[in-house]
């Protein structure tokens, strides 16, 4: 994410929004263990399927999660391309911060 285009800012905002909720961060962590059926996630998170589906949709819209349907069940997994994009974003922020920080540079 080296470009500072409007599109990249919108992408950063989408990823940050997806990660701005504790439940969604916990979902990312859980999916790091491997693909999960939504029914198991619902049981594990002790919440309703509609509420969990909302969080999964936000993660999917941000490109961090993918899904696949098998019969009547939906399975979710991390989208590795999206996770790599997140890593690139953090790396870019770290690089920018370390290269532009100057002590005592206030006017």
TORTIBA-703434 format. One record per atom (N, C-alpha, C, O, CB): residue number from 0; residue in three letters; atom name; x, y, z. Coordinates in steps of 0.02 Angstrom, whole numbers, plus 50000, padded with zeros to 5 digits. Glycine has a CB too. Example, Ala and Ser with C-alpha at 12.3 -4.5 7.8 and 13.67 -1.06 7.14 Angstrom:
// residues 2
{pt 0,Ala,N,{50660,49716,50390}} {pt 0,Ala,CA,{50615,49775,50390}} {pt 0,Ala,C,{50660,49835,50390}} {pt 0,Ala,O,{50712,49834,50423}} {pt 0,Ala,CB,{50565,49776,50452}} {pt 1,Ser,N,{50642,49888,50354}} {pt 1,Ser,CA,{50684,49947,50357}} {pt 1,Ser,C,{50645,50002,50394}} {pt 1,Ser,O,{50670,50057,50402}} {pt 1,Ser,CB,{50704,49970,50286}} 
***
This chain:
// residues 107
{pt 0,Unk,N,{50041,49941,50000}} {pt 0,Unk,CA,{50000,50000,50000}} {pt 0,Unk,C,{50044,50062,50000}} {pt 0,Unk,O,{50037,50106,50043}} {pt 0,Unk,CB,{49953,50000,50060}} {pt 1,Unk,N,{50087,50066,49952}} {pt 1,Unk,CA,{50132,50123,49949}} {pt 1,Unk,C,{50098,50184,49918}} {pt 1,Unk,O,{50119,50240,49931}} {pt 1,Unk,CB,{50194,50105,49909}} {pt 2,Unk,N,{50047,50173,49878}} {pt 2,Unk,CA,{50012,50229,49846}} {pt 2,Unk,C,{49967,50263,49897}} {pt 2,Unk,O,{49938,50231,49941}} {pt 2,Unk,CB,{49971,50204,49786}} {pt 3,Unk,N,{49961,50329,49890}} {pt 3,Unk,CA,{49917,50366,49935}} {pt 3,Unk,C,{49854,50387,49898}} {pt 3,Unk,O,{49826,50441,49911}} {pt 3,Unk,CB,{49953,50428,49963}} {pt 4,Unk,N,{49831,50347,49851}} {pt 4,Unk,CA,{49771,50363,49813}} {pt 4,Unk,C,{49709,50359,49858}} {pt 4,Unk,O,{49710,50328,49911}} {pt 4,Unk,CB,{49763,50316,49753}} {pt 5,Unk,N,{49655,50390,49835}} {pt 5,Unk,CA,{49592,50388,49871}} {pt 5,Unk,C,{49569,50316,49879}} {pt 5,Unk,O,{49543,50297,49931}} {pt 5,Unk,CB,{49538,50430,49835}} {pt 6,Unk,N,{49580,50276,49827}} {pt 6,Unk,CA,{49560,50206,49830}} {pt 6,Unk,C,{49597,50169,49886}} {pt 6,Unk,O,{49566,50130,49923}} {pt 6,Unk,CB,{49573,50171,49763}} {pt 7,Unk,N,{49661,50181,49895}} {pt 7,Unk,CA,{49698,50147,49947}} {pt 7,Unk,C,{49676,50171,50016}} {pt 7,Unk,O,{49675,50132,50064}} {pt 7,Unk,CB,{49772,50156,49938}} {pt 8,Unk,N,{49659,50235,50023}} {pt 8,Unk,CA,{49634,50260,50087}} {pt 8,Unk,C,{49568,50226,50104}} {pt 8,Unk,O,{49555,50209,50162}} {pt 8,Unk,CB,{49626,50336,50085}} {pt 9,Unk,N,{49525,50218,50054}} {pt 9,Unk,CA,{49461,50184,50065}} {pt 9,Unk,C,{49473,50111,50085}} {pt 9,Unk,O,{49437,50084,50128}} {pt 9,Unk,CB,{49417,50187,50001}} {pt 10,Unk,N,{49522,50080,50056}} {pt 10,Unk,CA,{49538,50010,50072}} {pt 10,Unk,C,{49564,50005,50144}} {pt 10,Unk,O,{49544,49959,50180}} {pt 10,Unk,CB,{49591,49982,50023}} {pt 11,Unk,N,{49607,50050,50163}} {pt 11,Unk,CA,{49633,50051,50232}} {pt 11,Unk,C,{49575,50061,50281}} {pt 11,Unk,O,{49571,50027,50332}} {pt 11,Unk,CB,{49686,50107,50241}} {pt 12,Unk,N,{49530,50106,50266}} {pt 12,Unk,CA,{49472,50119,50309}} {pt 12,Unk,C,{49428,50057,50315}} {pt 12,Unk,O,{49403,50042,50369}} {pt 12,Unk,CB,{49431,50178,50283}} {pt 13,Unk,N,{49419,50021,50261}} {pt 13,Unk,CA,{49379,49960,50261}} {pt 13,Unk,C,{49410,49907,50306}} {pt 13,Unk,O,{49375,49874,50345}} {pt 13,Unk,CB,{49370,49933,50190}} {pt 14,Unk,N,{49475,49898,50300}} {pt 14,Unk,CA,{49510,49848,50342}} {pt 14,Unk,C,{49507,49869,50415}} {pt 14,Unk,O,{49493,49827,50459}} {pt 14,Unk,CB,{49583,49840,50319}} {pt 15,Unk,N,{49520,49932,50429}} {pt 15,Unk,CA,{49519,49956,50498}} {pt 15,Unk,C,{49450,49950,50529}} {pt 15,Unk,O,{49442,49931,50587}} {pt 15,Unk,CB,{49543,50028,50502}} {pt 16,Unk,N,{49399,49966,50490}} {pt 16,Unk,CA,{49330,49957,50514}} {pt 16,Unk,C,{49316,49885,50531}} {pt 16,Unk,O,{49286,49870,50583}} {pt 16,Unk,CB,{49279,49982,50461}} {pt 17,Unk,N,{49337,49839,50488}} {pt 17,Unk,CA,{49326,49768,50500}} {pt 17,Unk,C,{49359,49745,50564}} {pt 17,Unk,O,{49334,49700,50598}} {pt 17,Unk,CB,{49351,49727,50441}} {pt 18,Unk,N,{49415,49775,50581}} {pt 18,Unk,CA,{49452,49754,50641}} {pt 18,Unk,C,{49435,49797,50702}} {pt 18,Unk,O,{49467,49789,50754}} {pt 18,Unk,CB,{49527,49758,50627}} {pt 19,Unk,N,{49386,49840,50696}} {pt 19,Unk,CA,{49370,49886,50751}} {pt 19,Unk,C,{49323,49856,50803}} {pt 19,Unk,O,{49304,49889,50851}} {pt 19,Unk,CB,{49340,49949,50724}} {pt 20,Unk,N,{49304,49794,50794}} {pt 20,Unk,CA,{49258,49761,50840}} {pt 20,Unk,C,{49292,49699,50870}} {pt 20,Unk,O,{49322,49659,50834}} {pt 20,Unk,CB,{49192,49742,50805}} {pt 21,Unk,N,{49287,49692,50935}} {pt 21,Unk,CA,{49321,49636,50970}} {pt 21,Unk,C,{49297,49568,50944}} {pt 21,Unk,O,{49337,49522,50936}} {pt 21,Unk,CB,{49308,49640,51045}} {pt 22,Unk,N,{49233,49561,50930}} {pt 22,Unk,CA,{49207,49498,50903}} {pt 22,Unk,C,{49240,49481,50837}} {pt 22,Unk,O,{49258,49423,50826}} {pt 22,Unk,CB,{49131,49501,50895}} {pt 23,Unk,N,{49248,49530,50794}} {pt 23,Unk,CA,{49279,49516,50729}} {pt 23,Unk,C,{49352,49499,50736}} {pt 23,Unk,O,{49378,49457,50699}} {pt 23,Unk,CB,{49270,49576,50683}} {pt 24,Unk,N,{49387,49531,50782}} {pt 24,Unk,CA,{49457,49513,50794}} {pt 24,Unk,C,{49461,49442,50821}} {pt 24,Unk,O,{49506,49404,50801}} {pt 24,Unk,CB,{49490,49563,50844}} {pt 25,Unk,N,{49416,49424,50865}} {pt 25,Unk,CA,{49414,49355,50892}} {pt 25,Unk,C,{49399,49305,50836}} {pt 25,Unk,O,{49426,49249,50836}} {pt 25,Unk,CB,{49363,49349,50948}} {pt 26,Unk,N,{49355,49324,50789}} {pt 26,Unk,CA,{49340,49280,50732}} {pt 26,Unk,C,{49402,49269,50690}} {pt 26,Unk,O,{49416,49213,50669}} {pt 26,Unk,CB,{49283,49310,50690}} {pt 27,Unk,N,{49439,49322,50677}} {pt 27,Unk,CA,{49501,49316,50638}} {pt 27,Unk,C,{49549,49268,50674}} {pt 27,Unk,O,{49578,49224,50642}} {pt 27,Unk,CB,{49535,49386,50629}} {pt 28,Unk,N,{49555,49277,50739}} {pt 28,Unk,CA,{49599,49232,50777}} {pt 28,Unk,C,{49575,49159,50773}} {pt 28,Unk,O,{49615,49114,50763}} {pt 28,Unk,CB,{49602,49254,50851}} {pt 29,Unk,N,{49511,49149,50780}} {pt 29,Unk,CA,{49482,49081,50777}} {pt 29,Unk,C,{49493,49050,50709}} {pt 29,Unk,O,{49509,48991,50703}} {pt 29,Unk,CB,{49408,49082,50794}} {pt 30,Unk,N,{49482,49089,50656}} {pt 30,Unk,CA,{49490,49063,50588}} {pt 30,Unk,C,{49564,49051,50571}} {pt 30,Unk,O,{49579,49016,50523}} {pt 30,Unk,CB,{49460,49111,50537}} {pt 31,Unk,N,{49608,49080,50610}} {pt 31,Unk,CA,{49679,49065,50602}} {pt 31,Unk,C,{49695,48992,50617}} {pt 31,Unk,O,{49746,48966,50596}} {pt 31,Unk,CB,{49721,49110,50648}} {pt 32,Unk,N,{49650,48958,50653}} {pt 32,Unk,CA,{49657,48887,50667}} {pt 32,Unk,C,{49635,48844,50608}} {pt 32,Unk,O,{49649,48784,50607}} {pt 32,Unk,CB,{49615,48868,50729}} {pt 33,Unk,N,{49602,48874,50560}} {pt 33,Unk,CA,{49579,48837,50501}} {pt 33,Unk,C,{49506,48852,50487}} {pt 33,Unk,O,{49472,48887,50525}} {pt 33,Unk,CB,{49589,48762,50511}} {pt 34,Unk,N,{49482,48825,50432}} {pt 34,Unk,CA,{49414,48836,50410}} {pt 34,Unk,C,{49364,48812,50462}} {pt 34,Unk,O,{49375,48761,50495}} {pt 34,Unk,CB,{49401,48799,50344}} {pt 35,Unk,N,{49310,48851,50471}} {pt 35,Unk,CA,{49259,48835,50522}} {pt 35,Unk,C,{49190,48841,50492}} {pt 35,Unk,O,{49175,48887,50453}} {pt 35,Unk,CB,{49267,48883,50582}} {pt 36,Unk,N,{49147,48795,50511}} {pt 36,Unk,CA,{49076,48799,50492}} {pt 36,Unk,C,{49043,48852,50534}} {pt 36,Unk,O,{49059,48859,50593}} {pt 36,Unk,CB,{49040,48729,50501}} {pt 37,Unk,N,{48998,48890,50505}} {pt 37,Unk,CA,{48964,48943,50542}} {pt 37,Unk,C,{48927,48915,50602}} {pt 37,Unk,O,{48920,48949,50653}} {pt 37,Unk,CB,{48915,48980,50497}} {pt 38,Unk,N,{48903,48853,50599}} {pt 38,Unk,CA,{48867,48824,50656}} {pt 38,Unk,C,{48914,48815,50716}} {pt 38,Unk,O,{48893,48826,50773}} {pt 38,Unk,CB,{48835,48757,50637}} {pt 39,Unk,N,{48976,48795,50703}} {pt 39,Unk,CA,{49024,48788,50758}} {pt 39,Unk,C,{49045,48856,50786}} {pt 39,Unk,O,{49054,48864,50846}} {pt 39,Unk,CB,{49086,48750,50733}} {pt 40,Unk,N,{49052,48904,50741}} {pt 40,Unk,CA,{49069,48972,50764}} {pt 40,Unk,C,{49013,49000,50808}} {pt 40,Unk,O,{49026,49032,50859}} {pt 40,Unk,CB,{49082,49018,50704}} {pt 41,Unk,N,{48951,48989,50788}} {pt 41,Unk,CA,{48894,49013,50826}} {pt 41,Unk,C,{48894,48982,50896}} {pt 41,Unk,O,{48884,49017,50946}} {pt 41,Unk,CB,{48828,48996,50790}} {pt 42,Unk,N,{48906,48917,50900}} {pt 42,Unk,CA,{48909,48884,50966}} {pt 42,Unk,C,{48968,48910,51007}} {pt 42,Unk,O,{48961,48924,51066}} {pt 42,Unk,CB,{48916,48808,50957}} {pt 43,Unk,N,{49025,48917,50975}} {pt 43,Unk,CA,{49086,48938,51009}} {pt 43,Unk,C,{49080,49009,51036}} {pt 43,Unk,O,{49103,49023,51091}} {pt 43,Unk,CB,{49145,48934,50961}} {pt 44,Unk,N,{49049,49054,50998}} {pt 44,Unk,CA,{49043,49123,51018}} {pt 44,Unk,C,{48980,49136,51060}} {pt 44,Unk,O,{48969,49192,51084}} {pt 44,Unk,CB,{49043,49168,50958}} {pt 45,Unk,N,{48939,49084,51067}} {pt 45,Unk,CA,{48878,49089,51107}} {pt 45,Unk,C,{48836,49151,51089}} {pt 45,Unk,O,{48818,49192,51131}} {pt 45,Unk,CB,{48895,49091,51182}} {pt 46,Unk,N,{48823,49155,51025}} {pt 46,Unk,CA,{48784,49211,50999}} {pt 46,Unk,C,{48737,49185,50944}} {pt 46,Unk,O,{48744,49128,50921}} {pt 46,Unk,CB,{48830,49268,50971}} {pt 47,Unk,N,{48691,49226,50924}} {pt 47,Unk,CA,{48645,49207,50871}} {pt 47,Unk,C,{48679,49206,50803}} {pt 47,Unk,O,{48728,49242,50791}} {pt 47,Unk,CB,{48586,49254,50870}} {pt 48,Unk,N,{48653,49164,50758}} {pt 48,Unk,CA,{48683,49158,50692}} {pt 48,Unk,C,{48678,49223,50653}} {pt 48,Unk,O,{48724,49240,50616}} {pt 48,Unk,CB,{48649,49102,50653}} {pt 49,Unk,N,{48623,49260,50660}} {pt 49,Unk,CA,{48616,49322,50622}} {pt 49,Unk,C,{48668,49374,50644}} {pt 49,Unk,O,{48697,49409,50603}} {pt 49,Unk,CB,{48545,49352,50630}} {pt 50,Unk,N,{48681,49377,50709}} {pt 50,Unk,CA,{48732,49424,50735}} {pt 50,Unk,C,{48802,49404,50711}} {pt 50,Unk,O,{48841,49446,50689}} {pt 50,Unk,CB,{48730,49426,50813}} {pt 51,Unk,N,{48816,49340,50714}} {pt 51,Unk,CA,{48882,49316,50692}} {pt 51,Unk,C,{48889,49325,50616}} {pt 51,Unk,O,{48942,49343,50592}} {pt 51,Unk,CB,{48891,49241,50711}} {pt 52,Unk,N,{48836,49312,50580}} {pt 52,Unk,CA,{48837,49321,50507}} {pt 52,Unk,C,{48852,49393,50488}} {pt 52,Unk,O,{48887,49406,50439}} {pt 52,Unk,CB,{48771,49299,50476}} {pt 53,Unk,N,{48825,49440,50527}} {pt 53,Unk,CA,{48840,49511,50515}} {pt 53,Unk,C,{48915,49524,50521}} {pt 53,Unk,O,{48944,49555,50477}} {pt 53,Unk,CB,{48801,49556,50565}} {pt 54,Unk,N,{48946,49499,50574}} {pt 54,Unk,CA,{49017,49510,50584}} {pt 54,Unk,C,{49058,49475,50530}} {pt 54,Unk,O,{49107,49503,50505}} {pt 54,Unk,CB,{49039,49483,50653}} {pt 55,Unk,N,{49038,49416,50510}} {pt 55,Unk,CA,{49074,49380,50457}} {pt 55,Unk,C,{49067,49416,50390}} {pt 55,Unk,O,{49114,49417,50350}} {pt 55,Unk,CB,{49047,49309,50451}} {pt 56,Unk,N,{49009,49447,50379}} {pt 56,Unk,CA,{49000,49484,50316}} {pt 56,Unk,C,{49045,49545,50315}} {pt 56,Unk,O,{49074,49561,50262}} {pt 56,Unk,CB,{48926,49506,50309}} {pt 57,Unk,N,{49053,49580,50371}} {pt 57,Unk,CA,{49098,49638,50374}} {pt 57,Unk,C,{49169,49616,50358}} {pt 57,Unk,O,{49204,49649,50320}} {pt 57,Unk,CB,{49095,49672,50445}} {pt 58,Unk,N,{49190,49560,50388}} {pt 58,Unk,CA,{49257,49534,50374}} {pt 58,Unk,C,{49265,49513,50302}} {pt 58,Unk,O,{49317,49524,50271}} {pt 58,Unk,CB,{49272,49475,50420}} {pt 59,Unk,N,{49213,49483,50274}} {pt 59,Unk,CA,{49214,49462,50204}} {pt 59,Unk,C,{49217,49523,50158}} {pt 59,Unk,O,{49255,49524,50110}} {pt 59,Unk,CB,{49153,49417,50187}} {pt 60,Unk,N,{49176,49573,50172}} {pt 60,Unk,CA,{49176,49634,50131}} {pt 60,Unk,C,{49244,49669,50132}} {pt 60,Unk,O,{49263,49701,50083}} {pt 60,Unk,CB,{49122,49682,50155}} {pt 61,Unk,N,{49280,49662,50187}} {pt 61,Unk,CA,{49346,49692,50193}} {pt 61,Unk,C,{49399,49648,50160}} {pt 61,Unk,O,{49458,49668,50156}} {pt 61,Unk,CB,{49364,49703,50266}} {pt 62,Unk,N,{49380,49590,50137}} {pt 62,Unk,CA,{49427,49545,50103}} {pt 62,Unk,C,{49470,49504,50149}} {pt 62,Unk,O,{49520,49475,50127}} {pt 62,Unk,CB,{49471,49585,50059}} {pt 63,Unk,N,{49452,49501,50213}} {pt 63,Unk,CA,{49493,49464,50262}} {pt 63,Unk,C,{49470,49392,50270}} {pt 63,Unk,O,{49507,49350,50296}} {pt 63,Unk,CB,{49491,49499,50328}} {pt 64,Unk,N,{49408,49377,50248}} {pt 64,Unk,CA,{49378,49311,50257}} {pt 64,Unk,C,{49346,49290,50191}} {pt 64,Unk,O,{49320,49331,50154}} {pt 64,Unk,CB,{49326,49311,50315}} {pt 65,Unk,N,{49348,49226,50178}} {pt 65,Unk,CA,{49312,49197,50120}} {pt 65,Unk,C,{49264,49145,50147}} {pt 65,Unk,O,{49271,49120,50203}} {pt 65,Unk,CB,{49362,49166,50068}} {pt 66,Unk,N,{49214,49128,50106}} {pt 66,Unk,CA,{49167,49076,50127}} {pt 66,Unk,C,{49154,49029,50069}} {pt 66,Unk,O,{49167,49044,50011}} {pt 66,Unk,CB,{49100,49107,50150}} {pt 67,Unk,N,{49129,48970,50087}} {pt 67,Unk,CA,{49109,48922,50037}} {pt 67,Unk,C,{49049,48884,50064}} {pt 67,Unk,O,{49044,48870,50124}} {pt 67,Unk,CB,{49167,48873,50018}} {pt 68,Unk,N,{49003,48869,50019}} {pt 68,Unk,CA,{48943,48833,50039}} {pt 68,Unk,C,{48952,48759,50023}} {pt 68,Unk,O,{48976,48741,49969}} {pt 68,Unk,CB,{48880,48862,50002}} {pt 69,Unk,N,{48931,48718,50070}} {pt 69,Unk,CA,{48931,48646,50060}} {pt 69,Unk,C,{48863,48621,50085}} {pt 69,Unk,O,{48852,48615,50145}} {pt 69,Unk,CB,{48991,48610,50098}} {pt 70,Unk,N,{48819,48608,50037}} {pt 70,Unk,CA,{48750,48590,50056}} {pt 70,Unk,C,{48717,48649,50090}} {pt 70,Unk,O,{48716,48704,50062}} {pt 70,Unk,CB,{48750,48528,50103}} {pt 71,Unk,N,{48691,48638,50149}} {pt 71,Unk,CA,{48658,48693,50184}} {pt 71,Unk,C,{48705,48730,50233}} {pt 71,Unk,O,{48684,48777,50267}} {pt 71,Unk,CB,{48599,48667,50222}} {pt 72,Unk,N,{48767,48709,50236}} {pt 72,Unk,CA,{48815,48739,50283}} {pt 72,Unk,C,{48862,48787,50247}} {pt 72,Unk,O,{48878,48778,50188}} {pt 72,Unk,CB,{48856,48684,50318}} {pt 73,Unk,N,{48883,48838,50282}} {pt 73,Unk,CA,{48931,48886,50255}} {pt 73,Unk,C,{48994,48882,50298}} {pt 73,Unk,O,{48991,48884,50360}} {pt 73,Unk,CB,{48902,48959,50254}} {pt 74,Unk,N,{49051,48875,50265}} {pt 74,Unk,CA,{49116,48871,50298}} {pt 74,Unk,C,{49155,48935,50285}} {pt 74,Unk,O,{49154,48961,50229}} {pt 74,Unk,CB,{49156,48808,50274}} {pt 75,Unk,N,{49188,48959,50337}} {pt 75,Unk,CA,{49228,49020,50331}} {pt 75,Unk,C,{49301,49005,50344}} {pt 75,Unk,O,{49319,48960,50382}} {pt 75,Unk,CB,{49203,49073,50381}} {pt 76,Unk,N,{49344,49043,50310}} {pt 76,Unk,CA,{49416,49036,50317}} {pt 76,Unk,C,{49447,49104,50306}} {pt 76,Unk,O,{49417,49149,50276}} {pt 76,Unk,CB,{49446,48982,50268}} {pt 77,Unk,N,{49509,49112,50329}} {pt 77,Unk,CA,{49545,49174,50316}} {pt 77,Unk,C,{49560,49178,50241}} {pt 77,Unk,O,{49576,49128,50209}} {pt 77,Unk,CB,{49611,49177,50357}} {pt 78,Unk,N,{49555,49238,50215}} {pt 78,Unk,CA,{49577,49252,50147}} {pt 78,Unk,C,{49650,49272,50151}} {pt 78,Unk,O,{49665,49329,50170}} {pt 78,Unk,CB,{49532,49307,50112}} {pt 79,Unk,N,{49694,49228,50133}} {pt 79,Unk,CA,{49765,49241,50142}} {pt 79,Unk,C,{49789,49303,50104}} {pt 79,Unk,O,{49834,49338,50127}} {pt 79,Unk,CB,{49806,49181,50121}} {pt 80,Unk,N,{49759,49317,50047}} {pt 80,Unk,CA,{49777,49378,50010}} {pt 80,Unk,C,{49758,49440,50050}} {pt 80,Unk,O,{49796,49488,50052}} {pt 80,Unk,CB,{49742,49379,49940}} {pt 81,Unk,N,{49701,49438,50083}} {pt 81,Unk,CA,{49680,49494,50125}} {pt 81,Unk,C,{49724,49501,50187}} {pt 81,Unk,O,{49739,49557,50208}} {pt 81,Unk,CB,{49608,49485,50145}} {pt 82,Unk,N,{49744,49445,50216}} {pt 82,Unk,CA,{49787,49447,50274}} {pt 82,Unk,C,{49856,49474,50255}} {pt 82,Unk,O,{49886,49512,50293}} {pt 82,Unk,CB,{49794,49376,50306}} {pt 83,Unk,N,{49881,49454,50197}} {pt 83,Unk,CA,{49945,49482,50172}} {pt 83,Unk,C,{49939,49557,50160}} {pt 83,Unk,O,{49986,49594,50172}} {pt 83,Unk,CB,{49967,49445,50108}} {pt 84,Unk,N,{49882,49578,50134}} {pt 84,Unk,CA,{49871,49650,50124}} {pt 84,Unk,C,{49872,49687,50191}} {pt 84,Unk,O,{49900,49742,50196}} {pt 84,Unk,CB,{49804,49662,50087}} {pt 85,Unk,N,{49842,49657,50242}} {pt 85,Unk,CA,{49843,49686,50309}} {pt 85,Unk,C,{49915,49690,50335}} {pt 85,Unk,O,{49935,49741,50364}} {pt 85,Unk,CB,{49800,49644,50357}} {pt 86,Unk,N,{49954,49637,50325}} {pt 86,Unk,CA,{50024,49638,50345}} {pt 86,Unk,C,{50062,49693,50309}} {pt 86,Unk,O,{50102,49728,50339}} {pt 86,Unk,CB,{50057,49570,50331}} {pt 87,Unk,N,{50049,49701,50244}} {pt 87,Unk,CA,{50082,49754,50205}} {pt 87,Unk,C,{50063,49823,50231}} {pt 87,Unk,O,{50104,49868,50235}} {pt 87,Unk,CB,{50063,49748,50130}} {pt 88,Unk,N,{49999,49831,50250}} {pt 88,Unk,CA,{49976,49894,50277}} {pt 88,Unk,C,{50013,49911,50342}} {pt 88,Unk,O,{50037,49967,50350}} {pt 88,Unk,CB,{49900,49892,50290}} {pt 89,Unk,N,{50018,49863,50387}} {pt 89,Unk,CA,{50052,49874,50450}} {pt 89,Unk,C,{50126,49889,50438}} {pt 89,Unk,O,{50155,49933,50470}} {pt 89,Unk,CB,{50044,49814,50497}} {pt 90,Unk,N,{50157,49851,50393}} {pt 90,Unk,CA,{50227,49862,50376}} {pt 90,Unk,C,{50237,49932,50347}} {pt 90,Unk,O,{50286,49965,50364}} {pt 90,Unk,CB,{50252,49809,50325}} {pt 91,Unk,N,{50192,49954,50305}} {pt 91,Unk,CA,{50196,50020,50275}} {pt 91,Unk,C,{50189,50075,50327}} {pt 91,Unk,O,{50226,50124,50327}} {pt 91,Unk,CB,{50142,50029,50221}} {pt 92,Unk,N,{50142,50066,50373}} {pt 92,Unk,CA,{50133,50115,50427}} {pt 92,Unk,C,{50195,50118,50471}} {pt 92,Unk,O,{50217,50172,50491}} {pt 92,Unk,CB,{50072,50098,50469}} {pt 93,Unk,N,{50223,50060,50486}} {pt 93,Unk,CA,{50283,50058,50528}} {pt 93,Unk,C,{50341,50092,50493}} {pt 93,Unk,O,{50379,50130,50524}} {pt 93,Unk,CB,{50301,49985,50544}} {pt 94,Unk,N,{50349,50079,50429}} {pt 94,Unk,CA,{50403,50108,50390}} {pt 94,Unk,C,{50395,50184,50386}} {pt 94,Unk,O,{50443,50221,50394}} {pt 94,Unk,CB,{50405,50077,50320}} {pt 95,Unk,N,{50335,50206,50372}} {pt 95,Unk,CA,{50321,50278,50366}} {pt 95,Unk,C,{50333,50313,50433}} {pt 95,Unk,O,{50364,50366,50435}} {pt 95,Unk,CB,{50249,50290,50344}} {pt 96,Unk,N,{50310,50283,50487}} {pt 96,Unk,CA,{50318,50313,50553}} {pt 96,Unk,C,{50391,50319,50572}} {pt 96,Unk,O,{50413,50370,50599}} {pt 96,Unk,CB,{50280,50273,50606}} {pt 97,Unk,N,{50430,50267,50559}} {pt 97,Unk,CA,{50500,50268,50580}} {pt 97,Unk,C,{50541,50315,50536}} {pt 97,Unk,O,{50591,50341,50560}} {pt 97,Unk,CB,{50530,50198,50577}} {pt 98,Unk,N,{50522,50325,50474}} {pt 98,Unk,CA,{50561,50368,50429}} {pt 98,Unk,C,{50543,50442,50436}} {pt 98,Unk,O,{50582,50485,50417}} {pt 98,Unk,CB,{50553,50346,50357}} {pt 99,Unk,N,{50483,50457,50462}} {pt 99,Unk,CA,{50462,50527,50466}} {pt 99,Unk,C,{50466,50556,50536}} {pt 99,Unk,O,{50458,50617,50544}} {pt 99,Unk,CB,{50392,50534,50440}} {pt 100,Unk,N,{50477,50515,50586}} {pt 100,Unk,CA,{50480,50539,50654}} {pt 100,Unk,C,{50546,50574,50667}} {pt 100,Unk,O,{50599,50545,50658}} {pt 100,Unk,CB,{50470,50482,50704}} {pt 101,Unk,N,{50542,50636,50689}} {pt 101,Unk,CA,{50601,50675,50706}} {pt 101,Unk,C,{50588,50709,50772}} {pt 101,Unk,O,{50538,50744,50779}} {pt 101,Unk,CB,{50620,50726,50651}} {pt 102,Unk,N,{50632,50698,50820}} {pt 102,Unk,CA,{50623,50730,50885}} {pt 102,Unk,C,{50638,50804,50880}} {pt 102,Unk,O,{50685,50826,50847}} {pt 102,Unk,CB,{50669,50697,50938}} {pt 103,Unk,N,{50597,50842,50915}} {pt 103,Unk,CA,{50608,50913,50918}} {pt 103,Unk,C,{50600,50949,50852}} {pt 103,Unk,O,{50631,51001,50842}} {pt 103,Unk,CB,{50676,50926,50945}} {pt 104,Unk,N,{50559,50924,50807}} {pt 104,Unk,CA,{50553,50956,50742}} {pt 104,Unk,C,{50493,51002,50738}} {pt 104,Unk,O,{50475,51025,50683}} {pt 104,Unk,CB,{50549,50904,50688}} {pt 105,Unk,N,{50460,51016,50794}} {pt 105,Unk,CA,{50403,51061,50793}} {pt 105,Unk,C,{50428,51132,50779}} {pt 105,Unk,O,{50482,51151,50800}} {pt 105,Unk,CB,{50364,51059,50860}} {pt 106,Unk,N,{50387,51171,50742}} {pt 106,Unk,CA,{50407,51240,50725}} {pt 106,Unk,C,{50411,51284,50785}} {pt 106,Unk,O,{50427,51344,50779}} {pt 106,Unk,CB,{50360,51270,50675}} 
***
